[in-house]
Amino acid sequence: MPKFAANLTMLYTELSFLDRFAAAAQSGFKGVEFLFPYAFDANDLAERLKANALTLVLHNLPAGDWAAGERGIACLPGREAEFRAGVDQAIAYAKVLGTPQVNALAGIVPDGLDRAVCEDVLVENLRYAAKALEAVGIRLVVEPINNRVDIPGFFLNTTRQAVQILDRVGHSNLKIQYDIYHMQIMEGDLARTMKAHIDLIGHLQLADNPGRHEPGTGEINFPYLFNAIDEMGYTGWIGCEYRPKAGTTAGLGWMTGRQATLQDTAAAW
């Protein structure tokens, strides 16, 4: 069975962010991830991780003005200096938090801007980040996100496009963050696609479709996928980045096929 990490940006939202660490541990999670740590003191976050025996498996690079609708700046011309400063900030946090990998969000293509120009900027920014992060032992991942439902205009949308970007960047420290939910919307054929590119996948995330709720609420055959992922030899974490349909704890039964918390099955990991 794969290792599941609670995405604290999406789960336990009835609690304050800092209280979500304890809630995840009480549910039996051993790993967590979240979008951004930068609104908090890194030492405070590190204390929450240590107190709850949790591993932080992933966070994102700074992604511009999130409240204003920006969803990354890696492909935006004129923001290169800001992107590089964000790499430095992410490294500073990751060193304190023990984060092994960070995700770079490509961003939304501005109206009227040539996509080829955006791709060139993205490639150069990813090349810079991959090298800088490698120097301190942190992996870089980049995530294709659907532009049909969640982020219209997002630059990077499919596995094929991500592979092409990795080829252009040409750095072994850059991998794909493959989100099962986003890729079900954009391309389907999930197991075959993951198997074909498993050596390029650095991190997995999940949610069901439609609705972006927990597995078992939509069309994706997760029991089949989990077996396939095991057979592929993937040993990394799978981030649970979904919106609980009826509360986080109440919806965790999908992991065992019965209404149980992870605490019941943690030993089986």
N, C-alpha and C positions, 0 to 999 in steps of 0.2 A: 504494500500500500504506500502511495507517495506520502511525503512529509508536507503537512499543510501549515501555512503561516497566516495568522489573522491580520488582515489589513485594517489597521486601527483608524484609518480615515473613513472607512465605510462601515465597519462593524462597531457595535456597542455605542452607537451615537446618542443613546439616552443618557450617557455618562459624560463628564468632562474628559477632555483628551487624556490628561495625566492619570485619570482613574481607569482608563481602558486597559492599561497594562495588567493590572491585577485581575480584571475581569477575564481577560484572555487566558491568563495563567490558571485561574480557577476553572475555566472550561477545559483545561488540559492542553492548550496550545503551548508549544515549546519555542516557536518562532513567531515574530511579528514583522510587519512592514507598514509603511505609511508614505503618503505623498511627500511631505516636507517637514523637516525638523526645525526650520530656521526661526520660528516664532518663539522658540523655547531655548533656555540655556542648555547647552549640550551636557553639562554635568548633571543637571536635574533629570534629563532623559536617561543618562547612563545609570543613575541611581535607581530609577524605576525598572530598568532592564535587569539590573543585578538583584534587586530585592525580590523580583518575581521569576528569577532564573530563566530569563528569556533571551533569545538571540535575535538581534535585529538583522534581517536578511536583505533589506533593500530600502533605499529612499531615493528620491529624485534630485537631480540638479535643480537649482533655482530656475523658475520657469517664467520669469517676467511678472507682470501685474495680473495675478490670478483673479483678483476681485473684479478687475475691469474686463475680464474675458480672455486674456492671453493664456495660451496653453503650450508654452514653450517658446524659446527664442533661437533655437539652434539653427534654423533655416532662414533667419531674418537678416538681410543685409543691413549694415550699419549698427548692429548690436553685438559685434564680435568681441569688443572689449568687455561688455557686460557679461557675455557668455564666459569669457576666460576668468573674470572675477568670480563668477558663480562656481567654476571648477575649483578655484582656491577655497571658497567657502564650504563647498561640499566635502573637500578633502579634510578641512579642519574639523568638521562635525564627524565625519566617518572615522577619523582617528580616535576620537573620544568614545564613540558609540560602538566601535568594532564592526562597522558595516563593511561587508566584503565586496559589495557591488552597488553602483548607482545607475539610475536610468536618466537618459537625456531625452526630453520631449522635443520633437522636431518643431512644432508650432503650426500656426494657421497661416496659410499663404495670403498676404494682403491682396485685395482686389487690384487687378491690373498689372501685378508683378509677374514677370516671366518665371515659370517654374524651374527652368534650367538654371537661372541665376540662383534661385533658392537652393537647388540641389548642390551647386558648387559651394555655396556658403556652408551648407550642412556638412558636406564631406570634409571641408577644411576644419570646421569646428570639432567634428567627431575625431578627426585625426589628432588634433591638438589634445583633446580631452583623453583619448585612449592612451597617448604617450605619457601625459602628466599623471594619470591615475595608475598606470603600470609602475611608475617609479616609486609609488608608495604601496604597492600590493593590492590595489583595488581594481575590480573589473568594471568596465563600462558596458551597458546594454542600451539598445535603442528599440523603441516600441512602435509597431504599426497599430494604428487606432482607426476604428471605423469612422467614415465621414458621412454616413447615411442617417445615423440616429443620434450619436453622442457629440461629435465635434465636426460639424460641417466645415469644409475648407482645410481640414488638417492635412499636412503635406504627405505623411507616410501612412499608407493604408493597407498594404498587402505584404505577405511573406516574400513574394517574388521581388517586389520593390526593395524590401529590406535587404535581401540577399545582394541585389545589385549595388546598394549603398555600401554594404560591407566589402564587396569586391573593390569598389572605388577607393574606399578608405585604406584598405590593405594593411590593417593592423590586427594582430592576433588577440589583442586585449579588448576588442569590440565584438559583442555577441548580440543576439536578438532576444528581446523580451517578448515572448509569444503569449498573447492573451487569448484564451480559448473563446471567450465571449465576442471580442472584436472580430476575430478571424472567422467565427461562424457566420457573422453578418456579412463579411466582405467576400469570403471565398468558400466556406464549407470544407468538406474533405479533410477534416481535422487530423485524424490519425495518420493518414497517408502523408500529409504535408509535414507533420511533426517528425515522422520517421525519416523522411527524405532529407530533413535539415537538422536532425537532432544534434549533430556536432557543432552547429552554429547557434543553438539555443542555450542561453545562459540562465534564463529564468522563465517560469511559467506562472500565469495567473488564470483565474477562472471566475465565471458567473454563467448562469443559464440565460437562454434567449428564447422568447422575448422577455423584457422586463428587467433584466440584469439582477435577478434574484438568485437565491441559493440553488444548487443543483437539485433536480427533481421537480422544479416548477415550470420547466419549459421543454424544448424539443431535443436537447443534447443528451446523448446516451453516455452519461458519465461513468457508470460501472465499466462499460466497454473501454472508454478512453483511459481510465486508471489502469486497467490491465495492460492496455497497449503501451502506456507510458512506462510501466514496469518492464515490459518486454524490450523496450528500446534501450534500457539501461540508464535512464535518467535518474540521477541520485540527488538532484537539487530540490529546492523547496517549490511548492505551488502556493502562490499568494491567493487568499480568499478575498477577492476584491469585488464583492457583490453587496447589493442593498437587501438586507433581510426583509422577507415578505411579512413576517409576523413576529419580529423580535429576534435578536441574534441567538440567544441561548435556546429558545424554542425551536429555532430552525436548524440546529446542528445535527439532527438525526440523520441527515443525508450521508454523513461520513460512515455510518455503520449499517444503514438500511433500517434503523429503528430509532425511536425517540430516546436518544441517549446523548450524554455529553462526551466530549473527547476524553474526559477524565476516566471514563470506563474503558477506553481502548488505548490510552497512551502507552501502556506497556507493550502493545502489539507493534508499535512503530519501530 
